[in-house]
Amino acid sequence: MNAVEVTAAAREMMSFTLLIVSPFLLAAVVASLGVGLLQASTRMNDLTLSFVPRFVAVLLMIYLGANWAGARMTAYIERAAVTAGTLRE
């Protein structure tokens, strides 16, 4: 494996990681935005109020998106194993 192939594999891995993590991060950002707007409009600054909805949103997204993420990760690992097997020959 030369430097170009290593760089391409690292780039693919990083973009795949970003693809897998983005729905969960998006859920946290949307929940934080909603809670922030609620806190700003009611002038309520409670630390628990900002943590619990974000936590619940991420847990809900994990529950809903685990099957999708697992299928994507399985396909990526299979593709990487096939690629690594062909490079050794």
Wavefront OBJ file of the C-alpha trace (Angstrom):
o trace
v 0.000 0.000 0.000
v 1.476 3.315 -1.001
v 0.873 6.775 0.438
v -1.875 7.642 -2.036
v -3.934 4.578 -1.108
v -3.464 5.252 2.615
v -4.566 8.859 2.146
v -7.602 7.800 0.122
v -8.581 5.213 2.746
v -8.202 7.759 5.557
v -10.275 10.313 3.637
v -13.019 7.755 3.007
v -13.018 6.726 6.668
v -13.310 10.324 7.878
v -16.155 11.163 5.495
v -17.934 7.938 6.466
v -17.590 8.815 10.152
v -19.040 12.266 9.496
v -21.943 10.691 7.605
v -22.719 8.262 10.436
v -22.478 10.847 13.245
v -24.302 13.733 11.555
v -27.929 12.661 12.320
v -27.135 12.325 16.023
v -25.355 15.673 16.139
v -28.185 17.297 14.202
v -30.690 16.018 16.782
v -28.601 17.527 19.581
v -28.280 20.870 17.771
v -32.007 21.101 17.012
v -32.927 20.204 20.595
v -30.435 22.776 21.920
v -31.835 25.437 19.623
v -35.393 24.716 20.742
v -34.470 24.754 24.425
v -32.403 27.901 23.940
v -35.345 29.684 22.353
v -37.622 28.504 25.152
v -35.177 29.658 27.818
v -34.652 33.009 26.129
v -38.368 33.647 25.809
v -39.202 32.661 29.395
v -35.949 33.909 31.019
v -35.548 30.535 32.697
v -31.912 29.466 33.032
v -31.869 25.975 34.427
v -28.972 23.667 33.581
v -31.171 20.569 33.765
v -33.616 22.086 31.297
v -30.866 22.434 28.718
v -29.377 18.954 29.286
v -32.375 16.615 29.526
v -34.125 17.456 26.202
v -30.826 17.204 24.318
v -30.102 13.861 25.987
v -33.589 12.553 25.170
v -33.341 13.759 21.568
v -30.025 11.997 21.028
v -31.317 8.798 22.676
v -34.411 8.899 20.469
v -32.229 9.405 17.392
v -30.023 6.485 18.434
v -33.128 4.324 18.819
v -34.490 5.370 15.427
v -31.196 5.457 13.518
v -29.314 2.478 14.954
v -30.524 0.118 12.247
v -29.504 2.526 9.493
v -26.111 3.224 11.056
v -25.466 -0.473 11.694
v -26.269 -1.373 8.085
v -23.968 1.376 6.811
v -21.136 0.305 9.109
v -21.527 -3.347 8.136
v -21.382 -2.471 4.442
v -18.321 -0.284 5.004
v -16.493 -3.003 6.939
v -17.320 -5.613 4.292
v -16.106 -3.299 1.544
v -12.920 -2.521 3.474
v -12.280 -6.235 4.115
v -12.717 -7.070 0.436
v -10.420 -4.216 -0.545
v -7.793 -5.260 1.991
v -8.037 -8.868 0.788
v -7.437 -7.900 -2.815
v -4.497 -5.684 -1.914
v -2.649 -8.491 -0.137
v -2.674 -10.758 -3.188
l 1 2 3 4 5 6 7 8 9 10 11 12 13 14 15 16 17 18 19 20 21 22 23 24 25 26 27 28 29 30 31 32 33 34 35 36 37 38 39 40 41 42 43 44 45 46 47 48 49 50 51 52 53 54 55 56 57 58 59 60 61 62 63 64 65 66 67 68 69 70 71 72 73 74 75 76 77 78 79 80 81 82 83 84 85 86 87 88 89
